[in-house]
Amino acid sequence: MTTRAKEQLLRELVELRQRVAELEAAEKAFRCRLELEAVVARVSSRFVNFSNIDDAINDTLAEIGAVTGAGRAYVFLFRDGLIMMDNTHEWCAEGVSAQIDNLKNMPCDMFPWWMTKLRNGELIHVTDVSRLPEEAGAERQTLESQDVKSLLVLPLYIAGELGGFIGFDNVVATGEWNSDDLMLLRVASEVIGNALARVRTEEALIKHDRQLEEQVKERTTELHEALAKLRQSEVRYRTILEETGDGYFETDLKGNFILVNDAMCRLMGYSKKELVGMNYRVFTPKEKLKGVFEAFNRVYQTKQPLRDFLYEIIRKDGSRGFAESTVFPIRSEKGEFIGFRGIMRDVTERKRAEEERRQLEQRAYLASRLASIGEMASGIAHEVNNPLTGVIGYAQLLSGRQDLPDDIRRDLQIINEGAQRVAGILKRMLTFARQHRPERKHVNINEIIDNTLYLRAYHLKSSNIEVTAQLDPDLPITVADPGQLQQVFLNLIINAETEMKLAHGGGKLSIKTEQVRDCIRISFKDDGPGIAEENLERIFEPFFTTREVGQGTGLGLSVCHGIVAEHKGKIYAKSKPGKGATFIVELPIVTELEGLELPTPQVEEPHRATKARILVVDDEPVLRELMGRVLTDEGHEVDVADDAEDALKMVKSKRYRLIVLDIKMPGMSGIELYKQLQKIAPSLARRVVFVTGDIIGRRTTAFLAKTKAPFITKPFDAIQFKTKVNEILTKGV
């Protein structure tokens, strides 16, 4: 190997190691992100349906405190108009002293520096308590008395107002808190603040509802006094409604709004004037109407509140959102059921995050499933390669006989062509499994299109498909795998043919090639039924299909996408229902073959090499006999062995000029035998040619790349085999 080739190989190895390191780092970051998202999801879900708010807050502090490595996590709540504050909830790591009992009934004005930052909505991030500014002397003294080294604190907003703060303490060491710690603290602050607001709102509503019922039942002697109390109650009631951060509504029995607060207007995107009198059907998706009716009807029938009902809404601007609803019955003074009142909490962002997480999990599942199918296809191809090599080889040996009648020779030709066809099918299976070496070379895209149309001409004609091809005669040559591109083009043509035939028994297919800047664009336009807008982003996902069972697997377009991506190109679709579809493939124009793995060149059969003693080692009797016969016909002296152990004994007792060695065998493998030869007969180890059907296996590929030993892949024919052996013997490998 030349110095330049060695340097190229070294660069490629360095680049490979870098890519592996980058992938490992990305995987680690992805796992950390998933773990962090799982914590966020648990914290969020904990407050969806809780029975005790204090337990939920304490559990949340314990979880986020443990994840961030804090020594103490806590919540302080203000009271009396931000005059006093109390440490209401606390979690401490093992070995850290609790402070909650020492931090009650504390005047807020004792800590002016601290309170100024909270009132301004600022994050308090102290990396070293001992270095707090002079104006924070009271804060430093209090924190140092608790052994606090560093801390991270956020304001806690309840119903839009500053209601306290939440934070982490580190009692071991000073230092920065990272962005993930801050993110967890923000999530906890928002979730706990919303939960406290919700609890206070529900408590206020329940309390007020009871007060109203008691007032209605009470017999009053003075009407004016009763009316005054009622007006006072109504003012207090409306104040609560307007100050709460959650949407509040009241409806009649038909579902028409009769009262809404400002938060409800913000949630729906309508003004109060627009919402009052509006029926729930206006902002409810059609497919959800039945479920909403049944939920409210359940409240009507049971006279019991409905809690945590997930309501999908359509806002005024057409966007969709989600709200968690709690619905109560409204009764008249006589106790009659006259309508509904409820609270709606906007959870759109949480639902979006949950959906993104679900899609990530689904993609991971689909990728795993596709990999399993690929492994299965690879295994099937490998198992068939051995007997297929025998069929091809013996058919060619028989065809080489001069005494064969013409009819038998034609039969053998048919057998050979059929076996070669099976070999091509296996190659396509390995291509699907991404387990076939790419064969990049200079190609003419127009020629590939012509060849593909020729292969499909009969089917297109019988399906009443009229094909129009506008192929740019000046289209530049590029470097690509012609077999893989033909697979992409054939799949797109068959898809268009199938859709047009199913839609109206035929149609028109237009294929166009053109150069657009530095790429070649190939478009396939049909007049079929088109693709629904919601499916355009999913058609390249594995297993996604809109066809009936048995009419498609949903793998074709995903394989096309993978092939085009491997060529550093793009594939996408444009369509409107009822107006056909256009699939567009864009490939970069590549002129240099450097860095691409070229296909093995076709070498004409050389003159017979000098007679040599050759050892053939293969566990397959058919292949062993075939290779032995081909080599014997070439004039060589051939010994055969069916396992590596016997071969090792024969090597120790005889001298061989060449060994033909199968890589995968029961017991000692070909690779293990090769390593033994390197120890006992190094010169003979350099004269080994490997035979393998596993060129795509990681271990095999790495071994062949490391040793640079010659090899021939199954299935092969007799001419390929003896050509390779004679070539090696002639060169004196």
C-alpha positions in Angstrom: 0.0 0.0 0.0 1.3 3.4 -0.9 2.1 6.1 1.6 -0.8 8.2 0.2 -3.2 5.4 0.6 -2.0 4.8 4.2 -2.5 8.5 5.0 -6.0 8.4 3.5 -6.9 5.3 5.5 -5.5 6.9 8.7 -7.6 10.1 8.0 -10.7 7.9 7.5 -10.1 6.0 10.7 -9.7 9.3 12.7 -12.9 10.6 11.1 -14.7 7.4 12.0 -13.5 7.6 15.6 -14.6 11.2 15.8 -18.1 10.3 14.4 -18.4 7.4 16.9 -17.4 9.8 19.8 -20.0 12.4 18.5 -22.7 9.7 18.3 -21.9 8.5 21.8 -22.0 12.0 23.2 -25.3 12.7 21.4 -26.7 9.5 22.8 -25.7 10.4 26.3 -27.1 13.9 26.0 -30.3 12.4 24.6 -30.7 10.0 27.5 -30.1 12.8 30.0 -32.7 14.9 28.2 -35.2 12.0 28.3 -34.5 11.5 32.0 -35.0 15.2 32.6 -38.2 15.2 30.6 -39.4 12.2 32.6 -38.9 14.2 35.8 -40.8 17.2 34.4 -43.6 14.9 33.2 -43.9 13.3 36.7 -43.8 16.7 38.4 -46.5 18.0 36.0 -48.7 14.9 36.3 -48.5 14.9 40.1 -50.6 18.0 40.2 -53.2 16.9 37.7 -55.2 15.0 40.2 -54.0 15.3 43.8 -55.8 14.7 47.0 -53.3 16.6 49.3 -51.5 19.6 48.0 -48.9 19.5 50.8 -47.9 15.9 50.0 -47.7 16.8 46.3 -45.4 19.8 47.0 -43.2 17.8 49.4 -42.9 14.9 46.9 -41.9 17.4 44.2 -39.3 19.1 46.3 -37.8 15.7 47.2 -37.7 14.6 43.5 -36.2 17.8 42.0 -33.8 18.2 45.0 -32.4 14.7 44.6 -32.1 15.1 40.8 -30.1 18.4 41.1 -28.0 17.3 44.0 -29.2 20.0 46.3 -28.8 19.8 50.0 -32.2 21.4 50.7 -35.2 22.3 48.6 -38.0 24.6 50.0 -41.1 26.7 49.5 -41.8 30.0 51.4 -45.2 31.6 51.2 -46.0 35.3 51.9 -49.0 36.4 53.9 -50.6 39.6 55.2 -49.8 41.5 52.0 -46.1 40.5 51.8 -45.5 41.5 55.4 -44.8 38.1 56.9 -43.4 34.9 55.4 -43.3 31.2 56.5 -41.2 28.2 55.4 -44.2 26.0 54.6 -42.5 23.0 52.8 -39.0 21.6 53.0 -37.0 18.6 51.8 -33.5 17.9 53.1 -30.9 15.5 51.8 -29.5 12.8 54.1 -27.3 14.4 56.8 -28.6 17.9 56.2 -30.4 19.6 59.1 -34.0 20.7 58.7 -34.7 24.5 59.1 -38.5 24.7 58.6 -39.3 25.0 62.3 -36.9 27.9 62.6 -38.2 29.9 59.7 -41.8 30.7 60.6 -43.4 34.1 61.2 -40.5 36.0 59.7 -41.0 39.7 58.8 -40.3 40.3 55.1 -38.6 43.7 55.7 -35.8 41.9 57.6 -34.4 41.0 54.1 -34.7 44.1 51.9 -32.1 42.9 49.3 -33.9 39.6 48.9 -37.4 41.0 48.7 -36.4 43.7 46.1 -35.2 41.0 43.8 -38.4 38.9 44.3 -40.7 41.9 43.7 -38.8 42.6 40.5 -39.3 39.0 39.4 -35.6 38.3 39.3 -33.8 35.0 39.7 -31.6 34.8 42.8 -28.5 32.8 41.9 -25.8 33.0 44.6 -22.7 31.0 43.8 -20.9 31.9 47.1 -23.0 33.1 50.1 -19.8 34.5 51.8 -19.5 36.9 48.8 -22.9 38.5 49.0 -22.9 42.3 48.6 -22.8 44.5 51.7 -26.5 45.5 51.4 -27.3 41.8 51.8 -25.8 41.5 55.2 -28.9 40.3 56.9 -29.4 37.6 54.3 -25.8 36.5 54.5 -25.9 36.2 58.3 -29.1 34.1 58.2 -27.9 31.8 55.4 -24.5 31.2 57.0 -26.2 30.3 60.2 -27.9 27.5 58.2 -24.5 26.4 56.6 -25.7 27.5 53.1 -22.9 27.8 50.6 -24.8 28.5 47.4 -28.4 28.8 46.4 -30.8 29.2 43.5 -34.2 30.9 44.1 -37.2 31.8 41.9 -40.3 33.9 42.7 -43.5 31.8 43.2 -46.5 33.4 41.5 -50.0 32.4 42.6 -52.8 33.6 40.3 -50.5 36.1 38.7 -49.3 37.6 42.0 -46.1 37.2 43.9 -47.0 34.7 46.6 -43.7 33.4 47.8 -40.5 31.8 46.5 -39.0 28.3 45.8 -35.3 27.4 45.9 -32.4 25.0 46.3 -29.5 25.3 48.9 -26.1 23.7 48.6 -24.7 23.2 52.1 -21.5 21.4 50.9 -19.8 23.6 48.4 -20.0 26.9 46.5 -20.5 26.9 42.7 -22.8 27.5 39.8 -26.2 25.9 39.3 -26.6 24.7 35.7 -29.4 25.4 33.2 -31.1 22.0 33.9 -31.4 22.9 37.6 -32.9 26.2 36.7 -35.3 24.6 34.2 -36.5 22.1 36.9 -36.9 25.0 39.4 -39.0 27.0 36.8 -41.2 24.0 36.1 -41.7 23.3 39.8 -42.4 27.0 40.5 -45.0 27.2 37.7 -46.7 23.9 38.5 -46.8 24.5 42.3 -48.0 28.1 41.8 -50.8 27.0 39.5 -51.8 24.2 41.9 -51.9 26.6 44.9 -54.0 29.0 42.8 -56.3 26.2 41.7 -56.8 24.9 45.3 -57.5 28.5 46.6 -59.9 29.1 43.7 -61.7 25.8 44.3 -61.8 26.3 48.0 -63.1 29.9 47.5 -65.7 28.7 45.1 -66.9 25.8 47.3 -66.9 28.0 50.3 -68.8 30.7 48.5 -71.2 28.2 47.0 -72.1 27.0 50.5 -72.5 30.5 51.7 -74.9 31.2 48.9 -77.0 28.1 49.6 -77.1 29.0 53.3 -78.2 32.5 52.5 -80.9 31.3 50.2 -82.3 28.9 52.9 -82.1 31.4 55.7 -85.3 33.3 56.5 -84.6 37.0 56.6 -86.9 39.4 58.2 -85.7 42.4 56.4 -85.6 42.3 52.5 -83.2 45.3 52.2 -80.7 43.6 54.5 -80.8 40.4 52.5 -80.4 42.3 49.3 -77.4 44.2 50.7 -75.7 41.0 51.8 -76.4 39.5 48.4 -74.8 42.4 46.6 -71.8 42.3 48.9 -71.4 38.6 48.2 -71.7 39.1 44.4 -69.0 41.8 44.5 -66.7 39.4 46.5 -67.6 36.6 44.1 -66.7 38.5 41.0 -63.5 39.8 42.5 -62.4 36.3 43.1 -63.3 35.3 39.5 -61.4 38.2 37.9 -58.3 37.7 40.1 -57.9 34.0 39.5 -55.5 32.9 36.7 -57.8 30.1 35.5 -60.8 30.6 33.2 -64.2 30.7 34.9 -67.5 30.2 33.1 -71.2 29.7 33.7 -73.7 28.3 31.2 -77.3 27.5 31.0 -78.6 23.9 30.5 -78.2 24.2 26.7 -74.5 25.1 26.9 -74.8 28.8 26.2 -72.3 31.0 28.1 -74.0 33.4 30.6 -70.9 34.5 32.5 -67.1 34.4 31.8 -64.1 36.0 33.4 -61.1 37.7 31.7 -58.9 34.6 32.0 -61.6 32.6 30.1 -61.5 35.3 27.3 -57.7 35.0 27.1 -58.0 31.2 26.9 -60.6 31.3 24.1 -59.3 34.4 22.2 -62.8 36.1 22.3 -64.0 39.2 24.1 -66.6 38.9 26.8 -69.2 40.4 24.5 -68.5 37.7 21.9 -68.4 34.8 24.4 -71.6 35.6 26.4 -74.4 33.9 24.6 -72.1 31.6 22.5 -72.9 27.9 22.5 -70.2 25.4 23.4 -70.5 23.8 20.0 -68.9 26.8 18.3 -65.5 26.3 19.9 -65.6 22.5 20.3 -64.2 20.3 17.5 -66.9 18.3 15.8 -65.3 15.0 16.7 -65.3 15.9 20.4 -68.9 17.1 20.6 -70.3 13.7 21.7 -67.7 13.3 24.5 -68.3 16.9 25.8 -72.1 16.4 25.9 -71.7 13.1 27.7 -69.4 14.7 30.3 -71.8 17.6 31.1 -74.8 15.2 31.0 -73.1 13.1 33.7 -72.9 16.2 35.9 -76.6 16.8 35.2 -77.6 13.3 36.0 -75.5 12.7 39.1 -75.6 16.3 40.4 -71.9 15.7 41.3 -68.9 17.9 40.1 -66.8 16.7 37.2 -63.0 17.1 37.9 -60.0 17.1 35.6 -61.9 16.8 32.3 -59.6 17.4 29.4 -61.4 19.8 27.0 -60.0 20.4 23.5 -61.0 23.9 22.2 -60.9 25.8 19.0 -59.8 29.4 19.6 -61.0 32.4 17.6 -57.9 32.4 15.4 -58.5 28.7 14.5 -55.7 27.3 16.6 -56.4 24.4 18.9 -55.7 24.2 22.6 -56.3 22.0 25.7 -57.8 22.9 29.0 -58.4 20.9 32.2 -61.9 21.6 33.4 -63.7 21.2 36.7 -67.5 21.5 36.3 -70.1 22.1 39.1 -73.9 22.2 38.9 -75.7 25.5 39.4 -78.9 25.4 41.4 -81.7 28.0 41.7 -83.0 29.3 45.0 -85.5 26.4 45.0 -82.6 23.9 44.5 -83.4 23.2 40.8 -80.6 22.4 38.4 -80.4 25.4 36.1 -76.9 25.3 34.5 -73.2 24.7 34.9 -70.2 26.6 36.3 -66.6 25.6 36.0 -62.9 26.3 35.8 -60.7 25.9 32.8 -56.9 25.7 33.2 -54.8 26.1 30.0 -52.6 23.0 29.6 -51.8 23.3 25.9 -48.1 23.5 26.4 -48.0 20.5 28.7 -50.0 18.5 26.1 -47.7 19.6 23.4 -44.7 18.4 25.4 -46.4 15.1 26.1 -47.1 14.6 22.4 -43.5 15.4 21.5 -42.3 12.9 24.0 -44.8 10.3 22.7 -43.6 10.9 19.1 -40.0 10.4 20.2 -40.9 7.1 21.9 -42.8 6.1 18.8 -39.9 6.9 16.5 -37.5 4.9 18.7 -39.9 2.0 18.6 -40.3 2.1 14.8 -36.6 2.4 14.3 -36.0 -0.7 16.5 -38.7 -2.6 14.6 -37.2 -1.6 11.2 -33.8 -2.7 12.4 -35.2 -6.1 13.4 -36.8 -6.6 10.0 -33.5 -5.6 8.4 -31.6 -8.2 10.5 -34.2 -10.8 9.5 -33.7 -10.0 5.8 -30.0 -10.1 6.2 -30.2 -13.5 7.8 -32.4 -14.9 5.1 -30.1 -13.6 2.4 -27.0 -15.1 4.1 -28.6 -18.6 4.5 -29.7 -18.7 0.8 -26.4 -17.5 -0.5 -24.6 -20.9 0.2 -27.0 -23.2 -1.8 -27.5 -20.4 -4.4 -23.7 -20.4 -5.1 -23.9 -24.1 -5.7 -26.7 -23.8 -8.2 -25.0 -21.0 -10.2 -21.6 -22.7 -10.1 -22.8 -26.2 -11.2 -25.0 -24.7 -13.9 -22.0 -23.0 -15.3 -19.8 -26.1 -15.1 -22.4 -28.1 -16.9 -22.8 -25.4 -19.5 -19.1 -25.6 -20.2 -19.2 -29.2 -21.4 -18.9 -29.6 -25.2 -21.0 -32.7 -25.4 -24.3 -31.2 -24.1 -27.3 -31.2 -26.4 -28.7 -27.7 -27.3 -31.9 -28.3 -25.4 -30.1 -29.2 -22.2 -27.8 -26.2 -22.7 -30.8 -23.9 -23.0 -32.3 -25.5 -19.8 -29.1 -24.8 -17.9 -29.1 -21.2 -19.2 -32.6 -20.8 -17.8 -31.5 -22.3 -14.5 -28.5 -20.0 -14.3 -30.6 -16.9 -15.2 -33.1 -17.8 -12.6 -30.4 -18.2 -9.9 -28.9 -14.9 -10.9 -32.4 -13.3 -10.6 -32.6 -14.7 -7.0 -29.1 -13.3 -6.4 -30.4 -9.9 -7.5 -33.5 -10.2 -5.2 -31.2 -11.0 -2.3 -29.1 -8.0 -3.1 -32.2 -5.8 -3.0 -33.1 -7.4 0.4 -29.7 -6.4 1.7 -30.2 -3.0 0.3 -33.4 -2.6 2.2 -31.7 -3.9 5.4 -29.0 -1.2 4.7 -26.5 -4.2 4.6 -25.1 -4.0 1.1 -22.0 -2.1 0.1 -22.8 1.0 -2.0 -21.5 0.8 -5.6 -20.9 4.5 -6.4 -19.9 5.4 -9.9 -20.5 8.0 -12.6 -24.1 7.7 -13.8 -26.5 9.3 -16.2 -29.8 9.9 -14.4 -31.7 10.0 -17.7 -30.4 6.5 -18.6 -31.6 5.2 -15.2 -35.0 6.7 -15.8 -35.2 5.1 -19.3 -34.1 1.7 -18.0 -36.6 1.9 -15.2 -39.5 2.8 -17.5 -38.4 0.0 -19.8 -38.7 -2.5 -17.0 -42.1 -1.2 -16.1 -43.4 -0.6 -19.6 -45.7 -3.6 -19.8 -47.3 -2.9 -16.4 -47.9 0.7 -17.1 -49.5 0.0 -20.5 -51.7 -2.7 -19.0 -52.8 -0.3 -16.2 -53.8 2.4 -18.8 -51.0 4.7 -17.6 -49.9 7.3 -20.2 -46.2 8.2 -19.5 -44.6 11.5 -20.6 -40.9 11.9 -20.1 -39.2 15.3 -20.3 -35.5 14.4 -19.8 -33.0 17.2 -20.1 -30.5 16.1 -22.7 -27.8 18.4 -21.2 -28.2 16.9 -17.7 -24.7 16.5 -16.1 -23.2 13.2 -15.0 -23.1 12.6 -11.3 -21.7 10.0 -8.9 -24.3 7.7 -7.4 -25.3 4.0 -6.9 -27.4 3.3 -10.0 -29.1 0.2 -8.4 -30.3 2.2 -5.4 -31.5 5.1 -7.5 -33.4 2.7 -9.8 -35.0 1.2 -6.7 -36.1 4.7 -5.7 -37.5 5.6 -9.2 -39.2 2.3 -9.6 -40.9 2.6 -6.2 -42.2 6.1 -7.0 -43.5 5.0 -10.4 -45.2 1.9 -8.9 -46.8 4.1 -6.2 -48.2 6.5 -8.8 -49.4 3.7 -11.0 -51.2 2.0 -8.0 -52.9 5.2 -6.8 -54.1 6.2 -10.3 -55.3 2.7 -11.1 -57.2 2.5 -7.8 -58.7 6.0 -8.2 -59.9 5.8 -11.8 -58.5 2.8 -13.6 -55.6 4.7 -15.3 -54.1 8.1 -15.6 -51.1 10.2 -16.7 -47.6 10.1 -15.3 -45.1 12.9 -16.1 -41.4 12.5 -15.4 -39.1 15.4 -15.7 -35.3 15.8 -15.1 -33.6 19.2 -14.9 -30.5 20.9 -13.4 -31.4 23.4 -10.6 -28.2 25.2 -9.5 -25.9 22.5 -8.1 -28.3 19.6 -8.0 -30.3 17.4 -10.3 -34.0 17.5 -9.8 -36.2 14.5 -10.8 -40.0 15.0 -10.5 -42.8 12.3 -10.8 -46.2 13.9 -11.3 -49.5 11.9 -11.4 -53.2 12.8 -11.7 -54.2 10.4 -9.0 -56.3 11.2 -5.9 -53.6 13.2 -4.2 -52.4 13.1 -0.6 -54.2 14.6 2.4 -52.4 17.6 4.0 -52.1 15.9 7.4 -50.3 12.9 5.8 -47.7 14.9 3.8 -45.3 15.1 6.7 -45.8 11.4 7.6 -45.5 9.5 4.3 -41.8 8.9 4.7 -42.2 7.3 8.2 -41.6 3.6 8.4 -44.9 1.5 8.3 -47.1 4.6 7.6 -49.6 3.7 4.9 -53.2 4.8 4.0 -53.9 1.7 2.0 -56.0 -1.3 3.0 -54.3 -4.3 4.8 -52.4 -6.3 2.1 -52.0 -3.4 -0.3 -48.9 -1.9 1.2 -46.4 -2.2 4.1 -45.6 1.5 4.5 -41.9 0.7 4.0 -41.3 1.8 0.3 -41.1 5.5 0.8 -39.1 5.2 4.0 -36.5 3.1 2.1 -36.5 5.7 -0.7 -35.9 8.4 1.9 -33.0 6.5 3.4 -31.4 5.9 0.0 -31.7 9.6 -1.1 -30.4 10.7 2.3 -27.4 8.5 1.9 -26.7 10.3 -1.4 -26.9 13.6 0.6 -30.0 14.5 -1.4 -33.7 15.4 -0.6 -37.0 13.8 -1.3 -40.3 15.4 -0.7 -43.9 15.6 -2.0 -46.4 18.3 -3.1 -50.1 17.5 -3.3 -53.6 18.7 -2.9 -56.5 16.2 -2.5 -58.1 15.5 -5.8 -55.4 17.1 -7.9 -52.7 14.4 -7.9 -49.3 14.3 -6.3 -45.8 15.3 -7.3 -42.8 13.5 -5.7 -39.5 15.4 -6.1 -36.0 13.9 -5.7 -33.0 16.3 -5.6 -29.5 14.9 -5.9 -26.2 16.8 -5.6 -24.0 16.9 -8.6 -20.8 15.0 -7.7 -18.0 14.7 -10.2 -15.2 13.1 -8.1 -15.1 9.5 -7.1 -12.6 10.2 -4.3 -13.7 8.9 -0.9 -16.3 6.6 -2.5 -16.2 2.8 -2.2 -16.0 1.6 -5.8 -17.5 -1.7 -7.1 -15.1 -4.5 -7.7 -13.9 -4.1 -11.4 -14.8 -6.8 -13.8 -11.6 -8.7 -14.6 -11.3 -10.8 -17.7 -10.3 -14.4 -17.0 -6.5 -14.5 -17.0 -4.3 -17.4 -18.3 -4.2 -20.4 -16.0 -1.7 -20.0 -13.2 1.1 -22.4 -12.5 -0.1 -25.6 -10.9 -0.4 -25.2 -7.2 -1.5 -27.2 -4.1 -4.6 -25.5 -2.7 -6.6 -26.2 0.5 -10.3 -25.5 0.4 -12.0 -25.1 3.8 -15.8 -24.8 3.9 -18.5 -26.5 6.1 -21.0 -26.5 3.1 -20.5 -29.8 1.2 -21.9 -28.3 -2.0 -19.6 -25.3 -2.0 -16.6 -27.4 -0.9 -17.1 -29.8 -3.8 -17.8 -27.0 -6.3 -14.7 -25.1 -5.4 -12.6 -28.2 -5.4 -13.9 -29.2 -8.8 -13.3 -25.8 -10.4 -9.7 -25.7 -9.1 -9.0 -29.3 -10.1 -10.2 -28.5 -13.7 -7.7 -25.6 -13.6 -5.0 -28.1 -13.0 -4.4 -27.5 -9.4 -3.9 -30.2 -6.7 -6.8 -29.7 -4.3 -7.4 -30.8 -0.7 -10.7 -30.1 1.1 -11.6 -29.8 4.8 -15.1 -29.3 6.3 -13.9 -27.6 9.5 -11.1 -25.4 10.7 -9.7 -28.0 13.1 -9.0 -30.6 10.3 -7.6 -27.8 8.1 -5.2 -26.8 10.9 -3.9 -30.4 11.0 -3.5 -30.6 7.3 -1.5 -27.3 7.2 0.9 -28.8 9.8 1.5 -31.9 7.7 1.5 -30.4 4.1 2.7 -27.4 2.3 0.1 -25.3 0.5 0.5 -22.4 -1.9 -3.0 -21.0 -1.3 -5.9 -21.5 1.1 -9.5 -20.8 0.2 -11.2 -20.2 3.6 -14.9 -19.7 4.6 -15.2 -17.1 7.3 -18.3 -18.5 9.1 -18.1 -22.1 10.2 -19.3 -24.1 13.3 -16.7 -24.5 15.9 -13.5 -22.7 15.0 -14.3 -19.9 12.6 -12.3 -18.9 9.5 -11.1 -15.8 11.3 -9.8 -17.9 14.3 -8.0 -20.3 11.9 -6.4 -17.3 10.1 -5.1 -16.1 13.5 -3.6 -19.5 14.2 -1.9 -19.5 10.7 -0.4 -16.1 11.5 1.4 -17.8 14.5 2.5 -21.1 13.0 2.8 -20.2 9.2 2.9 -16.4 8.7 3.8 -16.7 5.0 0.8 -19.0 4.4 -1.5 -16.6 6.2 -0.6 -14.0 3.6 -1.8 -16.5 0.9 -5.4 -16.9 2.2 -8.4 -15.9 0.1 -11.6 -15.7 2.1 -15.1 -16.7 1.0 -18.0 -15.1 2.8 -21.7 -14.4 2.6 -21.4 -11.9 5.5 -19.6 -9.0 3.9 -22.0 -6.7 5.7 -21.5 -8.0 9.2 -19.6 -5.5 11.5 -17.1 -8.1 12.7 -16.4 -9.4 9.2 -16.1 -6.0 7.7 -13.7 -4.8 10.4 -11.6 -8.0 10.0 -11.3 -7.7 6.2 -10.5 -4.0 6.4 -7.8 -4.6 9.0 -6.1 -7.6 7.3 -6.6 -6.3 3.7 -6.9 -10.0 2.7 -8.5 -10.8 -0.7 -12.0 -12.2 -0.6 -14.9 -13.2 -2.8 -18.6 -12.8 -1.7 -21.4 -15.3 -2.1 -23.2 -16.0 -4.4 -20.4 -16.2 -7.0 -20.2 -18.2 -10.2 -17.4 -20.6 -11.3 -15.9 -18.0 -13.6 -15.7 -15.4 -10.9 -14.1 -17.9 -8.5 -11.4 -19.3 -10.7 -10.7 -15.8 -12.0 -10.1 -14.5 -8.5 -7.9 -17.5 -7.5 -5.8 -17.4 -10.7 -5.4 -13.6 -10.3 -4.0 -14.1 -6.8 -1.7 -17.0 -7.8 -0.5 -15.0 -10.9 0.3 -12.0 -8.7 2.1 -14.2 -6.2 0.0 -13.0 -3.2 
